[in-house]
Amino acid sequence: MSDRIKGIVGLNTTTYTITSQRIMVKTGLIGKDVEEIELLRVNDFSVAQSIPQRILGIGTLTVFSDDASSPQLLFHRIRQPQSVKDVLRQAVRNEKIANNISYREQI
């Protein structure tokens, strides 16, 4: 299937899943693409919101990681992106502590 057709068919079929060990982004309706990042590989987060997005309570959350295939994972047009970021940050912290990996909050 061509990328153009995939883009049309895949419109609005993105699912974001956060588990205790990984973040998954599934896109597409017919042909599904799945990107995963282990929480242990996550380094940082960023939230971007334009003025209209702030009014609507949506934004883009970017997850930065050490994952070679997905160094950045974008959550587009999500509700309450700051709250989602906080949930993810806590999940990453918990997973690193559970695996005895040094966790430092950079201020």
C-alpha positions as CSV (number, residue, x, y, z in Angstrom):
1,M,0.0,0.0,0.0
2,S,1.4,3.4,-0.9
3,D,2.3,5.9,1.8
4,R,-0.3,8.3,0.5
5,I,-3.1,5.8,0.8
6,K,-1.8,4.7,4.2
7,G,-1.9,8.4,5.3
8,I,-5.5,8.8,4.2
9,V,-6.7,5.5,5.7
10,G,-4.6,5.8,8.8
11,L,-6.0,9.2,9.7
12,N,-7.1,9.4,13.3
13,T,-6.2,5.8,14.1
14,T,-3.3,6.4,16.5
15,T,-3.4,4.6,19.9
16,Y,-1.0,5.5,22.7
17,T,-0.4,2.9,25.4
18,I,1.6,3.3,28.6
19,T,2.4,0.1,30.5
20,S,4.6,-0.4,33.6
21,Q,7.5,-1.2,31.3
22,R,7.0,0.5,27.9
23,I,5.4,3.2,25.8
24,M,3.7,2.0,22.6
25,V,2.3,4.1,19.7
26,K,0.2,2.2,17.2
27,T,-0.8,3.9,14.0
28,G,-2.9,2.8,11.0
29,L,-6.2,1.1,10.4
30,I,-5.3,-1.6,7.9
31,G,-1.5,-1.8,8.1
32,K,-0.5,-1.1,11.7
33,D,2.8,0.4,12.6
34,V,4.0,0.0,16.2
35,E,6.7,2.0,17.9
36,E,7.9,1.0,21.4
37,I,10.2,2.5,23.9
38,E,11.2,0.8,27.1
39,L,10.7,3.1,30.1
40,L,14.3,2.4,31.1
41,R,15.5,4.1,28.0
42,V,13.6,7.3,28.5
43,N,15.7,10.4,29.2
44,D,13.5,13.4,29.1
45,F,10.1,14.9,28.0
46,S,9.0,18.1,26.3
47,V,5.5,19.6,26.0
48,A,4.6,22.0,23.2
49,Q,1.3,23.9,23.0
50,S,0.3,26.8,20.8
51,I,-2.1,29.4,22.2
52,P,-5.1,27.8,20.5
53,Q,-4.0,24.4,21.8
54,R,-3.7,25.8,25.3
55,I,-7.3,27.0,25.1
56,L,-8.4,23.6,23.9
57,G,-6.3,21.8,26.5
58,I,-4.3,19.8,24.0
59,G,-0.7,19.7,22.9
60,T,2.2,17.6,21.7
61,L,4.3,15.6,24.1
62,T,7.8,14.5,23.0
63,V,9.5,11.6,24.7
64,F,13.3,11.5,24.3
65,S,15.1,8.2,24.7
66,D,18.3,6.2,24.2
67,D,16.4,3.9,21.8
68,A,18.3,3.7,18.5
69,S,15.2,3.1,16.4
70,S,13.0,5.6,18.1
71,P,15.0,8.3,19.8
72,Q,12.0,10.6,19.9
73,L,8.4,9.5,20.3
74,L,5.7,12.1,19.6
75,F,2.2,12.1,21.2
76,H,0.2,14.5,18.9
77,R,-2.9,16.4,19.9
78,I,-3.3,14.7,23.3
79,R,-5.5,16.1,26.1
80,Q,-3.8,17.5,29.2
81,P,-0.2,16.9,27.9
82,Q,1.4,18.2,31.1
83,S,-0.6,15.7,33.2
84,V,0.4,12.9,30.8
85,K,4.0,14.0,31.0
86,D,3.8,13.8,34.8
87,V,2.3,10.3,34.7
88,L,5.0,9.2,32.3
89,R,7.8,10.8,34.4
90,Q,6.6,8.9,37.5
91,A,6.3,5.6,35.6
92,V,9.9,6.0,34.3
93,R,11.1,6.8,37.8
94,N,9.4,3.8,39.2
95,E,10.7,1.5,36.5
96,K,14.3,2.7,37.0
97,I,14.1,2.3,40.8
98,A,12.6,-1.2,40.4
99,N,15.5,-2.1,38.2
100,N,18.1,-0.5,40.5
101,I,19.1,2.0,37.9
102,S,20.3,5.3,39.3
103,Y,17.6,8.0,38.8
104,R,18.5,11.7,39.0
105,E,16.0,14.5,38.5
106,Q,17.7,17.2,36.6
107,I,16.8,20.7,37.8
